[in-house]
Amino acid sequence: MASDFEAQLRAVSLRVTRPRLAVLAALRDHAHVDTDTVIALVRAQLPRVSHQAVYDVLRALTDAGLVRRIEPAGTTARYESRVGDNHHHVVCRSCGAIADVDCAVGNAPCLTASDDQGFVVEEAEVVYWGTCPDCAARRIDQ
């Protein structure tokens, strides 16, 4: 898998470094994680990596389009490696769990701005809010 990550980095003209490879691996295995979690996962492989190095890597990978940063209202920024498609997210109001949701289906007038104010719209962000299955089951059990 490291060679896939190396190819991804080279394709966007980024140097291949151990911290970048470690961050990509962490995000491949753990979707929707916050910065502190990424740091802990990277430090499991590279104990001496600094907080700043991980922040810099996340910024570079996000700017290069290899990583997506999401920040649903009221939550800390999260990162994921699923990029290049128009997927959305569902967030549990109880525990904060986040899951991917493929593109909205059916009539979607909210995805087309009624008045784009002259902007060239490139993306619509949809966040669904609700209760995850685990939290719903806990409510039933109580």
TORLUM-899947 format. One line per 4 residues: number of its first residue (from 1); their letters; for each residue x, y, z of N, C-alpha, C. Coordinates in nm, 3 decimals, decimal comma, padded with zeros to 5 digits, always signed. Each point is the difference from the previous one (the first is absolute). Layout:
<pts>
NUM	a	X:Y:Z:X:Y:Z:X:Y:Z; ...
</pts>
This chain:
<pts>
1	masd	+00,082:-00,119:+00,000:-00,082:+00,119:+00,000:+00,086:+00,126:+00,000; +00,116:-00,008:+00,059:+00,088:+00,117:+00,003:+00,030:+00,048:-00,140; +00,017:-00,092:-00,094:+00,030:+00,042:-00,137:-00,118:+00,075:-00,062; -00,124:-00,037:+00,037:-00,117:+00,075:-00,046:+00,004:+00,143:+00,055
5	feaq	+00,032:+00,012:+00,127:+00,010:+00,132:+00,061:+00,112:+00,080:-00,064; +00,112:-00,065:-00,025:+00,113:+00,068:-00,065:-00,043:+00,053:-00,136; -00,071:-00,082:-00,077:-00,047:+00,042:-00,132:-00,098:+00,117:+00,012; -00,088:-00,004:+00,099:-00,094:+00,110:+00,020:+00,074:+00,130:+00,031
9	lrav	+00,099:-00,008:+00,086:+00,077:+00,121:+00,035:+00,074:+00,054:-00,122; +00,064:-00,089:-00,073:+00,075:+00,044:-00,119:-00,093:+00,059:-00,107; -00,121:-00,055:-00,010:-00,095:+00,049:-00,101:-00,041:+00,145:+00,024; +00,009:+00,044:+00,124:-00,034:+00,140:+00,032:+00,124:+00,081:+00,033
13	slrv	+00,116:-00,052:-00,040:+00,128:+00,069:+00,015:+00,039:+00,026:+00,146; -00,035:-00,093:+00,088:+00,044:+00,008:+00,138:+00,111:-00,102:+00,024; +00,099:+00,041:+00,079:+00,107:-00,092:+00,037:-00,058:-00,114:+00,084; +00,057:-00,117:-00,017:-00,038:-00,115:+00,081:+00,079:+00,007:+00,130
17	trpr	-00,072:+00,015:+00,112:+00,065:+00,004:+00,131:-00,071:-00,100:+00,091; +00,069:-00,042:+00,103:-00,060:-00,095:+00,095:-00,124:+00,058:+00,068; +00,003:+00,125:+00,044:-00,123:+00,055:+00,060:-00,118:+00,004:-00,097; +00,024:+00,034:-00,124:-00,110:+00,002:-00,098:-00,055:-00,141:-00,022
21	lavl	+00,088:-00,097:-00,012:-00,045:-00,138:-00,017:-00,079:-00,046:+00,123; +00,047:+00,035:+00,118:-00,068:-00,041:+00,123:-00,138:+00,065:+00,012; -00,012:+00,126:-00,038:-00,130:+00,066:+00,006:-00,096:-00,064:-00,100; +00,045:-00,025:-00,121:-00,085:-00,066:-00,099:-00,046:-00,137:+00,049
25	aalr	+00,089:-00,075:+00,060:-00,037:-00,132:+00,054:-00,102:+00,013:+00,112; +00,020:+00,097:+00,088:-00,093:+00,020:+00,111:-00,139:+00,034:-00,052; -00,008:+00,086:-00,100:-00,129:+00,040:-00,053:-00,065:-00,110:-00,084; +00,080:-00,083:-00,061:-00,056:-00,115:-00,072:-00,070:-00,093:+00,098
29	dhah	+00,058:-00,019:+00,117:-00,052:-00,096:+00,097:-00,101:+00,059:+00,098; -00,007:+00,134:+00,008:-00,087:+00,066:+00,098:-00,062:+00,124:-00,064; -00,121:-00,014:-00,048:-00,068:+00,112:-00,064:-00,055:+00,098:+00,103; -00,006:+00,124:-00,036:-00,064:+00,106:+00,079:+00,065:+00,020:+00,137
33	vdtd	+00,131:+00,000:+00,002:+00,071:+00,019:+00,127:+00,047:+00,144:+00,014; +00,009:+00,043:+00,127:+00,047:+00,136:+00,026:+00,152:+00,002:+00,004; +00,055:+00,118:+00,010:+00,145:+00,018:-00,005:+00,070:-00,075:+00,113; -00,053:+00,006:+00,121:+00,064:-00,070:+00,112:+00,008:-00,150:-00,024
37	tvia	-00,105:-00,055:-00,059:+00,000:-00,143:-00,031:+00,103:-00,032:-00,108; +00,009:+00,086:-00,101:+00,100:-00,021:-00,105:+00,140:+00,004:+00,062; +00,024:+00,095:+00,088:+00,131:+00,010:+00,064:+00,031:-00,129:+00,077; -00,095:-00,049:+00,076:+00,021:-00,124:+00,077:+00,026:-00,118:-00,092
41	lvra	-00,074:-00,010:-00,108:+00,020:-00,111:-00,095:+00,137:+00,008:-00,067; +00,040:+00,120:-00,038:+00,130:+00,018:-00,065:+00,113:-00,029:+00,099; -00,018:+00,045:+00,123:+00,105:-00,022:+00,102:+00,015:-00,148:+00,035; -00,100:-00,079:-00,025:+00,014:-00,145:+00,021:+00,104:-00,057:-00,096
45	qlpr	+00,014:+00,062:-00,116:+00,100:-00,042:-00,099:+00,128:+00,082:+00,011; -00,015:+00,128:+00,026:+00,113:+00,093:+00,003:-00,004:+00,077:+00,132; +00,051:-00,057:+00,107:-00,014:+00,059:+00,134:+00,052:+00,143:+00,013; +00,097:+00,039:-00,080:+00,062:+00,132:+00,016:-00,063:+00,109:-00,088
49	vshq	-00,103:-00,033:-00,074:-00,060:+00,101:-00,087:-00,068:+00,107:+00,085; +00,016:+00,124:-00,039:-00,056:+00,111:+00,078:-00,146:+00,026:-00,039; -00,069:+00,069:+00,091:-00,136:+00,043:-00,031:+00,000:+00,085:-00,127; +00,094:+00,094:-00,004:+00,005:+00,092:-00,114:+00,023:-00,073:-00,131
53	avyd	+00,082:-00,103:+00,001:+00,025:-00,077:-00,122:-00,130:-00,063:-00,050; -00,079:-00,055:+00,092:-00,126:-00,062:-00,041:-00,097:+00,106:-00,052; -00,009:+00,114:+00,069:-00,083:+00,110:-00,049:+00,042:+00,042:-00,142; +00,131:+00,013:-00,020:+00,051:+00,040:-00,132:-00,032:-00,104:-00,107
57	vlra	+00,012:-00,128:+00,035:-00,031:-00,107:-00,094:-00,149:+00,003:-00,036; -00,085:+00,012:+00,101:-00,144:+00,005:-00,027:-00,034:+00,118:-00,092; +00,061:+00,113:+00,024:-00,025:+00,117:-00,084:+00,047:-00,025:-00,143; +00,120:-00,055:-00,015:+00,054:-00,026:-00,134:-00,084:-00,103:-00,076
61	ltda	-00,040:-00,105:+00,070:-00,081:-00,104:-00,064:-00,138:+00,051:-00,037; -00,056:+00,085:+00,086:-00,130:+00,059:-00,030:+00,011:+00,095:-00,119; +00,102:+00,086:+00,001:+00,020:+00,094:-00,111:+00,023:-00,072:-00,132; +00,064:-00,117:+00,006:+00,028:-00,077:-00,121:-00,119:-00,085:-00,044
65	glvr	-00,104:-00,006:+00,082:-00,118:-00,077:-00,038:+00,007:-00,149:+00,033; +00,100:-00,040:+00,078:+00,011:-00,141:+00,039:-00,080:-00,032:+00,125; -00,034:+00,103:+00,075:-00,074:-00,014:+00,125:-00,110:+00,105:-00,001; -00,110:-00,034:+00,061:-00,111:+00,095:+00,012:-00,019:+00,037:+00,147
69	riep	-00,014:+00,129:+00,025:-00,026:+00,052:+00,134:-00,147:+00,034:+00,007; -00,068:-00,054:+00,100:-00,141:+00,033:+00,020:-00,015:+00,059:+00,140; -00,098:+00,086:+00,016:-00,024:+00,060:+00,131:-00,149:+00,026:+00,017; -00,077:-00,107:+00,028:-00,143:+00,022:+00,024:-00,019:+00,097:+00,116
73	agtt	-00,105:+00,079:-00,007:-00,026:+00,104:+00,101:+00,011:-00,056:+00,141; +00,074:+00,072:+00,082:+00,012:-00,038:+00,140:+00,098:-00,111:+00,029; +00,074:-00,045:-00,101:+00,097:-00,107:+00,022:+00,139:+00,050:-00,035; +00,101:-00,075:+00,042:+00,136:+00,032:-00,039:+00,024:-00,048:-00,143
77	arye	+00,099:+00,054:-00,063:+00,034:-00,043:-00,135:+00,035:-00,148:+00,000; -00,043:-00,068:-00,103:+00,028:-00,143:-00,018:+00,062:-00,016:-00,139; +00,070:-00,111:-00,017:+00,068:-00,027:-00,127:-00,038:-00,137:-00,050; -00,002:-00,012:-00,132:-00,029:-00,127:-00,063:+00,078:-00,011:-00,131
81	srvg	+00,023:-00,122:-00,042:+00,074:-00,021:-00,123:-00,092:-00,024:-00,120; -00,129:-00,007:+00,023:-00,094:-00,017:-00,112:-00,018:+00,136:-00,066; +00,060:+00,014:-00,115:-00,007:+00,126:-00,075:-00,038:-00,031:-00,144; -00,031:+00,102:-00,074:-00,024:-00,017:-00,143:-00,141:-00,042:-00,036
85	dnhh	-00,088:-00,009:+00,098:-00,139:-00,027:-00,031:-00,086:+00,100:+00,077; -00,126:+00,001:-00,028:-00,088:+00,098:+00,063:-00,080:-00,067:+00,111; +00,069:-00,055:+00,098:-00,074:-00,063:+00,110:-00,024:+00,100:+00,112; -00,095:-00,036:+00,085:-00,039:+00,085:+00,110:+00,023:-00,075:+00,131
89	hvvc	-00,050:+00,056:+00,110:+00,022:-00,062:+00,131:-00,128:+00,003:+00,082; -00,010:-00,100:+00,089:-00,107:-00,003:+00,098:+00,068:+00,001:+00,136; -00,049:+00,086:+00,090:+00,063:+00,021:+00,130:-00,100:-00,033:+00,109; +00,044:-00,077:+00,098:-00,086:-00,033:+00,114:+00,000:+00,118:+00,097
93	rscg	-00,118:+00,048:+00,033:-00,013:+00,112:+00,095:+00,036:-00,041:+00,141; -00,003:-00,129:+00,029:+00,026:-00,048:+00,135:+00,149:-00,022:+00,026; +00,064:-00,084:-00,083:+00,141:-00,036:+00,027:+00,099:+00,065:-00,095; -00,048:+00,063:-00,108:+00,090:+00,066:-00,095:+00,056:-00,090:-00,108
97	aiad	-00,043:-00,127:-00,004:+00,048:-00,090:-00,106:-00,033:+00,059:-00,137; +00,090:-00,022:-00,094:-00,018:+00,050:-00,137:+00,013:-00,116:-00,096; -00,089:-00,006:-00,098:+00,006:-00,104:-00,103:-00,018:+00,066:-00,137; +00,053:-00,065:-00,101:-00,016:+00,048:-00,137:-00,138:-00,035:-00,052
101	vdca	-00,054:+00,089:-00,082:-00,126:-00,022:-00,070:+00,027:+00,035:-00,146; -00,030:-00,092:-00,089:+00,020:+00,030:-00,141:-00,090:+00,116:-00,041; +00,023:+00,051:-00,118:-00,068:+00,119:-00,048:-00,150:-00,008:+00,020; -00,060:+00,114:+00,032:-00,144:+00,007:+00,021:-00,074:-00,049:-00,125
105	vgna	-00,113:-00,065:+00,023:-00,080:-00,053:-00,110:-00,134:+00,072:-00,004; -00,070:-00,015:-00,110:-00,130:+00,064:-00,014:+00,014:+00,146:-00,036; -00,108:+00,072:+00,014:+00,001:+00,142:-00,030:+00,086:+00,071:+00,103; +00,088:+00,081:-00,046:+00,093:+00,068:+00,091:+00,007:+00,149:-00,030
109	pclt	-00,112:+00,070:+00,017:+00,007:+00,144:-00,031:+00,098:+00,075:+00,091; +00,026:-00,056:+00,119:+00,091:+00,072:+00,089:+00,145:-00,010:-00,047; +00,028:-00,088:-00,094:+00,136:-00,011:-00,050:+00,030:+00,099:-00,112; -00,104:+00,062:-00,052:+00,017:+00,102:-00,101:-00,040:+00,133:+00,062
113	asdd	+00,094:+00,090:+00,006:-00,028:+00,129:+00,063:-00,107:+00,075:-00,079; -00,099:+00,054:+00,073:-00,105:+00,075:-00,067:+00,056:+00,130:-00,058; +00,102:+00,054:+00,063:+00,069:+00,119:-00,049:+00,145:-00,012:+00,043; +00,087:-00,031:-00,094:+00,141:-00,024:+00,034:+00,079:+00,129:+00,022
117	qgfv	-00,066:+00,115:-00,009:+00,063:+00,130:+00,025:+00,123:+00,023:-00,086; +00,005:-00,065:-00,117:+00,113:+00,016:-00,089:+00,116:-00,095:+00,025; -00,012:-00,081:+00,104:+00,105:-00,098:+00,032:-00,002:-00,114:-00,101; +00,114:-00,058:-00,024:+00,008:-00,126:-00,073:-00,003:-00,109:+00,107
121	veea	-00,114:-00,066:+00,015:-00,018:-00,100:+00,105:+00,072:-00,127:-00,041; +00,088:-00,047:+00,087:+00,080:-00,118:-00,028:-00,040:-00,121:+00,084; -00,068:+00,027:+00,111:-00,031:-00,109:+00,091:-00,117:+00,039:+00,088; -00,082:-00,099:+00,035:-00,106:+00,020:+00,099:+00,030:-00,095:+00,115
125	evvy	-00,003:+00,052:+00,121:+00,028:-00,084:+00,116:-00,131:-00,033:+00,070; -00,025:-00,130:+00,014:-00,121:-00,046:+00,066:+00,041:-00,079:+00,123; -00,058:+00,035:+00,115:+00,024:-00,075:+00,123:-00,136:-00,040:+00,054; -00,018:-00,129:+00,016:-00,121:-00,052:+00,061:+00,027:-00,017:+00,149
129	wgtc	-00,096:+00,035:+00,083:+00,012:-00,011:+00,145:-00,105:-00,098:+00,050; +00,037:-00,083:+00,095:-00,096:-00,096:+00,054:+00,060:-00,075:+00,117; -00,044:-00,123:+00,017:+00,048:-00,086:+00,107:+00,055:-00,128:-00,062; +00,122:-00,036:+00,038:+00,061:-00,121:-00,055:-00,068:-00,124:+00,056
133	pdca	+00,016:-00,116:-00,063:-00,064:-00,123:+00,048:+00,035:-00,036:+00,144; +00,126:+00,020:+00,041:+00,040:-00,033:+00,137:-00,073:+00,087:+00,102; -00,005:+00,130:-00,026:-00,067:+00,090:+00,093:-00,151:-00,024:+00,001; -00,058:-00,029:-00,115:-00,143:-00,030:-00,007:-00,031:-00,126:+00,081
137	arri	+00,086:-00,101:-00,010:-00,021:-00,125:+00,075:+00,012:+00,026:+00,150; +00,093:+00,084:+00,041:+00,015:+00,033:+00,142:-00,124:+00,071:+00,054; -00,060:+00,085:-00,082:-00,121:+00,071:+00,043:-00,115:-00,099:+00,021; -00,010:-00,098:-00,088:-00,105:-00,102:+00,011:+00,020:-00,086:+00,125
141	dq	+00,126:-00,032:+00,029:+00,033:-00,084:+00,115:-00,023:+00,070:+00,134; -00,006:+00,131:+00,000:-00,010:+00,073:+00,128:-00,140:+00,006:+00,051
</pts>
